[in-house]
Amino acid sequence: MSSQINRSGGKWYQLEQEWLAALRKDPPQTVSVSIESIRYEGDSMRPTLFKIKYKIGARRVKKVSIENKPGG
């Protein structure tokens, strides 16, 4: 994974912060996450695209795509 998407302000980091905030509520909310690595280029074992589905509490499922490159 590109270190840029997981750094402060990166898309992956922002998702993790949203999930963390939900888990820290009193009472904690339920967080369900599904992550798929769906695209690879050439013979690389490193995915170039992630599809994430997540649900917090009773809210609707959110879908996010993050490219594995600086800035996501």
Order of alpha helices (4+ residues) and beta strands (2+ residues): alpha-alpha-beta-beta-beta
